[in-house]
Amino acid sequence: MKIDRHDQAKILSKDEINRLFSVGLRKPRDRALFGVCLYTGTRIAEACALHTKDVYSIDGSVRPRVTIRRGTTKGKMSTRSVPVNSELRKLLEDYSSPKVYLFPGRHGRGHIHPDSADKILRAAFIELRIEGASTHSFRRTCLTQMHKSGVPLKVIQQISGHRTLAALQKYLEVLDEDLEAAVDTLVF
């Protein structure tokens, strides 16, 4: 029986993210790939399978939204469209892919395999001494940060593609500081 451990992937700190994108991920392709995961909350397989046209307009400019096609999503339920923020826009402008797939595989055939992306990321984590993180950390970090910023759960659910709020809530980390802040609001 397969055990689902995605909800246990580490939530990355701001410092870890900064070090990862400034030192650990050396290629524009790798920064763009993991930037898509971090800033759109996509799963690694969804990001790897993106087509260039899902991100770039015909003139080569970054589209205002990333389209995650239904056929590449878990459960293949529906297409999602996620706005591109300024941080992701910069990462995508620094990278350009003339191929059909945004992140081509070896020898230009197909797209990069999620296992290959995982190896790239694990090497960066080892170099930076970041423990407990995985490709799924980007998704958890994105969704948790949106929640902490006050984004309504229904909006986060639409971005993440979770079918239920219960499934989404498994991703959201509750920190001790959040518990303390909640208790501090109890003034009668």
Secondary structure, DSSP 8 states (H G I E B T S, - for coil): -----GGGS----HHHHHHIIIII--SHHHHHHHHHHHHH---HHHHHT-BGGGTB-TTS-B-SEEEE-GGGSGGG---EEEE--HHHHHHHHS----SSBSSB-GGG-SB--HHHHHHHHHHHHHHHT--S--THHHHHHHHHHHHHTT--HHHHHHHHT-SSHHHHHTT----HHHHHHHHHT---
